[in-house]
Amino acid sequence: MYFDEYGNRENHTIVFLHGAAATDTFCNQYCFQNKYHLVVPHLYGSGKEVNEIYDPEKTIKAVAEIIKNLGKDKVTLVGHSLGGELAVAMVSQYEAFFDKAVFLSAWVCASDKSIKMYTKMAKFTCKMLKFGWLIRLQGKYWHYTKRQADFMAEYAKKITPQQYAAWFENRIFLDNLTNYKNVKIPMLAICGTKEVKEMKKSLSELGKRNPYCQTLLLDKANHDFPLRQANKLNPILLNFIDS
């Protein structure tokens, strides 16, 4: 699996797991490279791994291999949306790899109704990815650099309806992560107050099922808050990681 790297490898490492189709989800957190070493895997179906169909277990194993090869004692894990779900699964399977973990908008309590709805919409939504101007406009809205927006426009047009649907069909469910309740590293789960009910339920359940997981609702925040509200999020992340 390909990954981007920022900062000095001698520093403590933060592994960022991006959202579906957005490899630079954490572009507004790349400034952390002044203090930390950052690793950003390109999750299957996006970026330089755009030709791969997303499969959670295959993705988890590939990310785990990246972390092993870093040769670090422990790293900090941060994931958003699809990456947030993967992060919950990863700490449940590979707790020894991590000192701390942050789950941003991890939709781990999805209903069958919602899954079917988003899967059905996928073939129509996917068509929008072919319009480079629209993708670049989205990138600008998210505070991407021109290079980041151009890169997203380049790989987005290659995403097929099958690949797009896989992000919704191939789910990670908290109910299936039986070891999650036993994880004892510090964890922080955050979602926005303007997100859907199932996202808020997922946040609540992450806190209820493990006493080591703090939960936080970010006021007036939508799903893309890592990109749109970094001024609120970054101090929270740094305080948690530094503590």
Secondary structure, DSSP 8 states (H G I E B T S, - for coil): --EEEES-TTS-EEEEE-BTTBTTTTGGGGGGGGTSEEEEE--TTSGGGTTS---HHHHHHHHHHHHHHHT-S-EEEEEETHHHHHHHHHHHH-GGGEEEEEEES---S--HHHHHHHHHHHHHHGGGGG-HHHHHHHHHHTT--HHHHHHHHHHHTT--HHHHHHHHHS---GGG-TTGGG--S-EEEEEETTS-HHHHHHHHHHHHT-TTEEEEEETT--TTHHHH-HHHHHHHHHHHHH-
